[in-house]
């Protein structure tokens, strides 16, 4: 039976989330402010930016989205206040990726088990070794897989059950999730199901064009070895035949061991890698350390998991096209 949206449910959600503001509150919440509730719109909560963008594009005027992760906040680190957790039960739909954000997983289980949409089945996540991101064997010869799996202190880790969560960096997979979201929104709001299908089709067309741009732009490159601060780009590498090496592994806040730094430094030197990539929301110090030892330059590659600041004037497609130009420069593509 389709779930029916009601203004009586939407209003508490918007009021509570709006009270959280765009910065962290006293209880550690970092939820962006929400707009006043639209009585004619499906009220959707998206856990972080790539899913927020999907709801905006697929839902159009029929869906009003509130994001749980504010601009400038690493989505892995998001914390939710008890007030925000309680408010999730008032949403018509909560869109999230299980394993990506432990705090959100817990909140969904508590407040929205029957009104949530987990995108992971539609995304068809790759195991870390398939996306080129797993390096259990470090240069010291010891297995650090268990350490990496416990980095976040919640027992989930950012190994995400040995799966790579960054599917949106593959435009093809991202389009698959858009189509699945359209079906979910159509179940919630059957009257506008054709509009959701049309919204997904328009987005998929944009993503197909983006995929073609990456395919052509990265076809002829001097180097196919991509060295990044943390392992966020495995899907991009798998799609466009790039060999991606992350210095810190899947957890962006983890510190690489001296052995790992030495291992990556040797790789950069042996393969004559000319560029090491950092990220907008991470300190560039790790990338600069490797670059200073090897003579490589440091460029910024954006994992597109969040906007750097409110009203930045760019969206997913803009970020990805900037990434393409950065990769063409850093990899010596013609």
Helices and strands as residue ranges (DSSP letters): H 7-18, E 42-46, H 49-59, G 60-62, E 63-67, G 75-77, H 82-87, G 88-90, E 93-96, H 102-111, E 116-118, H 120-123, H 128-131, H 145-149, G 167-169, H 171-188, G 190-192, H 193-217, E 225-228, H 234-240, E 243-246, H 258-270, E 275-278, H 285-294, E 297-300, H 316-330
